Amino acid sequence: MKIAFVYNAPQVYSGSGFVLSYLQTYLSSLNEAEIITLTETPHLTGRKYNSVVNPKYVLNKPKLPARGKRLSKWVYWLLIPKMLRQAKKECMKFKPDAVVGVFPDEYFTWMGYRLAKSLDVPFFPWFHNTYAENRTGLGRILGKHLQSVLFSKSDLVFTMSDGMTEYYQKRYSKYFSKFQTLQHGTTITDTIGKKSSDRDDNRIRIVYMGNLSLSYYEATARLFRIAGNNPSIEIHIFSNTNENIFCRLTDNDPAIVYHGFVEDESEMLDLILQCDLCFVPLGLSGPISSIEYETIFPTRIIGMLRYGLPLLVHAPENSFLVRFVREKDCAFDVTLPDDDLLMETINSIVDQPEVAREKINGAIAASEYFNVKKTGEILMKAIQDSIQNRKSL
């Protein structure tokens, strides 16, 4: 089985790209699977990008002006014919049995669809975010059109969470049977460590992990505002986002330890295990679509489930994220935009270690849902079934 993944690895590598690399690595380790990644030339270096499996560059990153960046991104649409020609050239040698186009990059997803069509092989879009619902103006008009084509012409439409699948099945019932969850997969290892007891103060140390995007901004700002008003809180940041951006989330001066991006997983775990809990934010309000808040599932939580620390989810009551952690009993949650309630919950987590241990055990059990083997089996079966169906026609 030969699979061509199409996605803009440099752009998605702040989140979903990490788990994509787990899936690609797992599939390529199977005797029956071979992988190619059609992507853009990297503008990131080191381990984050090198874990992409068998990259073939179909586009040199264009030098777009810093000003008017939103408008300049339309240039990518003009580059799709060139991308498609280069992708066909690579696929003439590789001869894929199927193409998987990963969204949130609409340009590469659309190019992947056109590539699969030209090769007459099954195409599977994999939505990590909602598309048309998250666009405005001309982008929304175009998004609605392209999304309708992808839904109608694709063999199956994968989403990264049951929340997204359920929303699409309800909103686009015409294609009900096409929507299927392909959850992010990761390698299940014994990452669980023993929490450090070498503490020289009584501060509550909270882990913040991942880049600060618009969808996380409002909930994250509440944590930093609380920290600015409570000297007992110390936030440890593991992120590519600039430290100054976090500092600007509060008018006061919170205790921050900025680690940046730590490439060595063992070193990162040692640092995390010096803390008391992990914070998982999802805005209770903000500039993005309300549907996005309801359906999104933050990639960062997948690794956190096995750190051995209690998780605190701050997200809307009607979000799939809150529903998931409650069903799995794997995290504490705060669903109101209430500073005092958030602070009370933080204190209760630290003051009730037995309750926290129950949530940690639930998190470890929940992590099995994201075993990359399960994700790989879903994808391989879908491709095999699609190929068989085509042969029988």
Residue, then its C-alpha position, 0 to 999 in steps of 0.5 A: m500500500k502506497i499513501a501520499f500525504v499532502y499537507n503544508a508541514p511547516q505551517v501545521y507543525s506547531g500542533s497537528g504536524f507532530v502527531l502526523s509524524y507519529l502516524q506516518t512513522y508507524l505506517s512506514s514501519l509496516n511491511e505493507a505501507e509506504i509513505i510519501t509527503l508532498t509539502e512545501t520547502p521547510h522554513l523550520t529546522g531541526r527535529k520538528y521538521n525532519s520527522v516528516v516521512n519521505p518529504k518531496y517538495v512541490l512548492n518553494k515557500p514564496k516570499l510574501p510581504a509582512r504587511g497585508k499578509r492575509l491578502s498575500k496568502w491568496v498568492y497560494w491559489l495562483l501557485i496550485p497549478k505549479m504545485l500540482r505539476q510537481a506533485k504529479k511528477e513525484c507521483m509518476k515515480f511513486k504511484p500512490d494507491a491513495v492520497v490523504g489531504v490534511f486540512p488546516d491548509e486549504y491550498f494543499t488540501w485542494m491540490g491533493y484532491r485534484l492530484a487524486k482525481s488526476l491519478d484516479v485514486p481514492f482521496f481522503p481529506w482529513f479535517h483538523n479544524t472546521y473550514a467554511e464555518n471558520r472563514t469570512g467574506l470572500g474566503r467563506i464563499l470560496g470555502k463553502h464551494l470547495q468544501s462541498v466538492l470535497f464532501s461530495k467527491s471524496d471517498l471518506v471525509f476524516t475528522m480529528s474528533d468525534g465532536m467534529t464528526e457529529y457536527y458535520q453529520k448533523r450540519y451536512s446530513k446529505y453526506f452523513s455516512k462519509f464522515q468518520t473520525l480519524q483521531h490523532g495517534t501517538t506512540i504509547t510509551d512509558t512516559i509517566g514519571k515520578k513527580s519531583s519532591d525536590r521543592d524549595d518553595n510552596r508555589i503552585r507550579i502550572v505547566y502551559m504547553g503549546n503555541l498561543s493561538l486565537s482559539y486558546y487566547e481568552a482562556t490562557a489570558r485568564l490564567f496569566r491574569i490570576a497568576g499576576n494577582n497571586p504570587s503563589i502561582e508560577i507558570h512554566i511555559f513550553s512553547n514556540t510563542n515569544e515569552n513577551i506575548f505571554c507577559r502581555l496577557t496581564d498588567n501585573d508581573p506573574a512568575i513565569v519560567y519560560h522554557g521555549f521549545v525543548e527538543d529532548e523529550s526526556e529533559m522536557l518530562d523532567l522539567i514538567l514533573q517538577c510542576d503540580l498540574c497541566f493547564v489545557p485552555l480553550g477559549l470560552s469566547g473569542p474571534i473564531s467561529s463558535i463551532e470551532y470552540e465546540t468541536i476542536f480538540p487541542t493536540r497538546i492534551i494527548g501527550m499530557l495524558r501520560y505525564g502523570l500530573p493532573l490536568l485542568v481543562h478551561a473550556p466552554e461547557n458545550s465543547f467536545l473537549v469538556r465532554f471528552v474529559r468528563e466521559k473519560d474522567c481524566a481531568f478537572d474542568v472549569t467552564l465559566p469565565d470566572d477568575d475566582l472559580l479557576m483559582e479555587t479549582i487550582n487550589s483544590i487540585v493541589d490540596q486533594p492529592e487522592v482525587a488528583r490521583e484518580k484523574i491521573n489514572g483516568a488520563i492514563a487509561a484515556s491515552e490508549y484511545f490515541n494509540v497510533k496503531k488504532t489510528g493506522e488501522i482505521l486509515m488502512k482499512a478505509i483505503q483498502d475498502s475504497i480500493q475494493n469498492r472501486k474494483s467491484l464497480 
